[in-house]
Amino acid sequence: MKYFSKFGFIFVAAFIGIFNANLTLAQSGYISPYSINFSYSTDSLLYDILHTERGNPEKSASIPYSKWYSSGWKNSTWGPQATHYSYPEIINGKSIDWIRQRIIAVAETYIGYGYQHHHVPYWDPPADFKWSKTCMHKNGKGFDCSNFTAFVYNIGLGVKLVSNTVKQSKDFNLSAESRGIIHSAQRISRPATYEDFVSTFQPGDLLFIRTWKGGVSHVVIWVGSIGNSPDNVPLIIDSHGSEVVDANGKHIPCGVHIRPFKNGSWYFERMSHGMRIIQ
């Protein structure tokens, strides 16, 4: 491919950064007890992201990479907006199951990225740039919960969800966000029982979580049936703080990680509703 001949080194460095994020940002050597059982190879699910310009981090923002760290962004905690990725031709002819697993595979590539209030996960501001305090204790690469879900669907399906959590939870008309490819998402009411969550939700569904006061403040990606947990608890992927404890009794680090959806947990008790984009 011409792109590799010209930018091969950039791609190698970029993908080492993406797939070793869980090592470089491992946060005290955390080892997760959770995993994902894909029915398809990673290369199949992520081929265009691994092997074409779609996966180049320097192309992930709506402005040129040369302007990412200009003085105009010095007082911005969010950084540049994400680009609106095109519809991925790779999904043509693929099954719903394949597309759902693609979304989970995309989300998995960001495991280890920190919790930051950034639109683009690769934005890594200098020390003198303004920072919105998070559980990471310093600035760096990463994104918050709704920017995470928005970016995953953006690069994965070309659906650029609004990155505000409350607005994302209400935005079911996706014609503009998908450039007409997907007209609307399905709203899924909260299941009646904990057991019903497993039969109701599919991999890639978004679940919105309310604060104790009632307003939506968090969003997660449901992993569900393709998740592997030692205690058989359903799994999610989200960007979150370090409050959640895993199956080994260890606190899961701040940032993007696989987490359990336990009966009685904040996730379960405060779950508001779901959104199904892949249908």
Legacy VTK file of the C-alpha trace (Angstrom):
# vtk DataFile Version 3.0
C-alpha trace
ASCII
DATASET POLYDATA
POINTS 279 float
0.000 0.000 0.000
1.232 3.520 -0.762
0.370 4.635 2.745
2.789 2.140 4.274
5.593 3.113 1.960
5.338 6.721 3.037
4.141 6.455 6.610
5.134 2.952 7.639
7.207 4.090 10.592
4.377 6.278 11.873
1.976 3.349 11.701
4.282 0.970 13.514
4.810 3.505 16.288
1.114 4.329 16.444
-0.039 0.751 16.789
2.636 -0.121 19.291
1.214 2.812 21.265
-2.374 1.626 20.927
-1.907 -2.024 21.742
0.710 -1.543 24.428
-1.295 1.169 26.166
-2.173 -1.347 28.845
1.560 -1.714 29.490
2.659 1.920 29.303
-0.365 3.065 31.278
-0.732 -0.118 33.337
-0.915 1.781 36.618
1.054 -0.238 39.151
1.187 -3.401 37.051
-2.508 -4.214 37.251
-3.428 -7.572 35.686
-7.108 -8.027 34.903
-8.875 -11.329 35.626
-11.214 -10.582 32.727
-10.899 -11.264 29.012
-12.987 -11.310 25.835
-13.690 -14.367 23.696
-13.984 -13.153 20.117
-15.432 -15.424 17.450
-13.373 -13.657 14.785
-9.692 -12.781 14.546
-8.480 -9.357 15.624
-7.135 -8.800 12.121
-10.585 -9.492 10.695
-12.386 -7.181 13.096
-9.856 -4.351 12.940
-8.213 -4.753 9.548
-8.849 -1.211 8.309
-7.783 0.298 11.630
-4.624 -1.815 11.716
-3.609 -1.479 8.100
-4.967 1.769 6.658
-4.941 5.483 7.379
-8.084 5.074 9.486
-5.879 3.888 12.342
-3.365 6.726 12.220
-3.640 8.623 15.561
-2.424 11.821 13.891
-5.555 11.744 11.697
-7.954 11.346 14.632
-8.731 15.044 15.200
-10.698 17.541 13.153
-7.604 19.751 12.862
-4.121 18.905 11.505
-1.742 17.223 13.944
0.656 20.163 13.548
-1.894 22.350 15.361
-2.711 20.015 18.257
-0.380 21.762 20.665
-0.623 25.330 19.419
-1.103 28.114 21.950
-4.814 28.200 21.147
-5.303 24.930 23.045
-3.245 25.900 26.076
-6.296 26.872 28.133
-8.502 24.045 26.865
-8.911 20.917 28.958
-10.707 19.080 26.137
-8.310 19.617 23.259
-9.256 19.271 19.586
-12.514 17.656 18.546
-12.393 14.179 17.034
-12.721 13.924 13.273
-15.880 12.377 11.877
-14.663 9.071 10.469
-16.161 7.799 7.246
-18.422 4.774 7.001
-16.115 1.713 7.126
-16.561 -0.314 3.948
-15.109 -3.324 5.770
-18.442 -3.953 7.486
-20.321 -4.461 4.202
-21.743 -7.972 4.078
-20.789 -8.702 7.679
-23.225 -10.158 10.187
-24.705 -8.218 13.108
-22.654 -10.451 15.411
-19.421 -9.488 13.601
-20.236 -5.775 13.791
-21.015 -6.020 17.513
-17.727 -7.791 18.124
-15.895 -5.163 16.078
-17.114 -2.477 18.480
-15.864 -4.475 21.463
-12.533 -5.101 19.702
-12.141 -1.368 19.063
-12.977 -0.576 22.692
-10.479 -3.171 23.896
-7.603 -1.436 22.081
-7.929 1.496 24.489
-7.662 -0.529 27.692
-5.071 1.182 29.868
-5.719 4.708 28.594
-6.317 7.121 31.457
-9.463 8.933 32.527
-9.051 12.406 31.025
-11.476 15.055 29.831
-10.255 14.879 26.236
-12.112 14.429 22.964
-9.225 12.565 21.312
-7.483 9.807 23.303
-4.081 10.497 21.770
-3.997 14.161 22.833
-1.144 14.425 25.342
-0.853 18.081 26.422
2.404 19.594 27.737
2.725 20.223 31.474
1.882 23.909 31.145
-1.475 23.268 29.463
-4.651 23.586 31.518
-5.833 20.332 33.094
-9.192 19.285 34.498
-8.371 17.209 37.583
-9.213 13.515 37.418
-8.291 10.309 39.223
-5.167 10.107 37.035
-3.575 12.887 39.161
-1.900 14.412 36.093
-2.590 15.116 32.439
-1.922 12.565 29.727
-3.515 10.481 27.008
-7.044 9.250 27.540
-10.713 10.212 27.601
-13.739 10.225 29.881
-16.727 7.885 29.688
-18.804 9.563 26.974
-15.835 10.614 24.849
-14.733 6.975 25.019
-18.058 5.599 23.786
-18.311 8.361 21.182
-14.810 7.689 19.832
-15.272 3.911 19.725
-18.441 4.192 17.642
-16.878 6.938 15.539
-13.774 5.040 14.444
-15.557 1.680 14.532
-18.729 2.482 12.553
-18.435 6.089 11.417
-21.158 7.109 13.895
-20.032 10.267 15.695
-22.111 10.425 18.855
-22.305 13.648 20.829
-19.711 13.427 23.604
-21.781 15.002 26.385
-23.088 12.165 28.587
-26.576 13.565 29.170
-27.074 14.505 25.516
-25.656 11.163 24.369
-28.224 9.375 26.537
-31.062 11.228 24.773
-29.792 11.280 21.186
-31.587 8.426 19.422
-31.899 10.098 16.015
-28.534 9.239 14.452
-29.067 10.342 10.848
-26.645 13.260 11.119
-24.220 11.398 13.365
-23.955 8.551 10.838
-24.350 10.633 7.659
-27.634 8.860 6.956
-26.347 5.287 7.361
-28.248 4.697 10.622
-31.516 6.551 11.085
-32.159 5.846 14.732
-30.961 3.902 17.745
-33.219 1.725 19.868
-33.971 2.796 23.412
-33.955 -0.143 25.820
-35.745 0.248 29.132
-34.131 -0.971 32.312
-34.693 -4.753 32.629
-36.896 -5.870 35.519
-34.290 -8.059 37.221
-30.529 -8.488 37.302
-30.849 -11.805 35.482
-32.755 -10.084 32.679
-29.748 -7.909 31.823
-27.920 -10.897 30.352
-30.800 -11.850 28.044
-31.680 -8.235 27.156
-28.390 -6.617 26.172
-26.009 -7.445 23.331
-22.268 -6.688 22.941
-21.799 -3.045 21.948
-24.994 -1.744 23.577
-24.558 1.425 25.613
-25.852 1.518 29.191
-26.411 4.866 30.880
-25.922 5.190 34.622
-27.526 7.753 36.932
-26.009 9.492 39.932
-27.505 8.836 43.353
-29.433 12.081 42.821
-30.990 10.818 39.608
-29.342 12.488 36.598
-27.401 10.497 33.978
-23.673 10.904 34.585
-21.964 7.827 33.133
-22.047 5.494 30.145
-20.555 2.035 29.584
-20.261 -0.463 26.730
-21.867 -3.831 27.411
-19.605 -6.819 26.674
-22.014 -9.491 27.875
-21.966 -12.882 26.164
-18.414 -12.670 24.798
-16.898 -11.699 28.142
-14.875 -14.162 30.190
-15.118 -13.714 33.959
-13.858 -16.190 36.606
-17.044 -15.666 38.627
-19.380 -15.575 35.588
-20.363 -11.938 36.205
-21.398 -9.989 33.062
-18.707 -7.562 31.886
-18.611 -4.004 30.573
-15.876 -1.696 29.249
-15.785 1.928 30.358
-13.553 4.806 31.367
-14.064 5.220 35.083
-12.447 5.899 38.429
-10.677 3.339 40.601
-13.611 2.519 42.886
-14.602 -0.787 41.249
-13.195 -4.044 42.638
-12.488 -7.018 40.358
-13.009 -10.752 40.881
-9.644 -10.977 42.695
-10.629 -8.288 45.182
-8.313 -5.695 43.609
-9.308 -2.152 42.689
-9.393 -1.690 38.930
-7.227 1.344 38.014
-8.576 4.676 36.852
-9.216 4.823 33.112
-10.387 2.426 30.406
-10.723 -1.152 31.646
-12.998 -4.166 31.588
-15.171 -4.073 34.715
-17.784 -6.388 36.240
-21.492 -5.571 36.163
-22.311 -7.006 39.591
-25.692 -7.416 41.202
-26.007 -4.668 43.818
-23.261 -2.529 42.277
-23.639 1.153 41.436
-23.785 0.194 37.757
-26.759 -2.099 38.343
-28.596 -0.096 40.995
-28.391 3.209 39.107
-28.716 1.969 35.528
-31.173 4.231 33.694
-31.654 2.826 30.185
-29.772 1.382 27.266
-29.108 2.337 23.665
-28.721 -0.150 20.815
-27.055 1.287 17.726
-26.264 -2.014 15.994
-29.580 -3.632 15.035
LINES 1 280
279 0 1 2 3 4 5 6 7 8 9 10 11 12 13 14 15 16 17 18 19 20 21 22 23 24 25 26 27 28 29 30 31 32 33 34 35 36 37 38 39 40 41 42 43 44 45 46 47 48 49 50 51 52 53 54 55 56 57 58 59 60 61 62 63 64 65 66 67 68 69 70 71 72 73 74 75 76 77 78 79 80 81 82 83 84 85 86 87 88 89 90 91 92 93 94 95 96 97 98 99 100 101 102 103 104 105 106 107 108 109 110 111 112 113 114 115 116 117 118 119 120 121 122 123 124 125 126 127 128 129 130 131 132 133 134 135 136 137 138 139 140 141 142 143 144 145 146 147 148 149 150 151 152 153 154 155 156 157 158 159 160 161 162 163 164 165 166 167 168 169 170 171 172 173 174 175 176 177 178 179 180 181 182 183 184 185 186 187 188 189 190 191 192 193 194 195 196 197 198 199 200 201 202 203 204 205 206 207 208 209 210 211 212 213 214 215 216 217 218 219 220 221 222 223 224 225 226 227 228 229 230 231 232 233 234 235 236 237 238 239 240 241 242 243 244 245 246 247 248 249 250 251 252 253 254 255 256 257 258 259 260 261 262 263 264 265 266 267 268 269 270 271 272 273 274 275 276 277 278
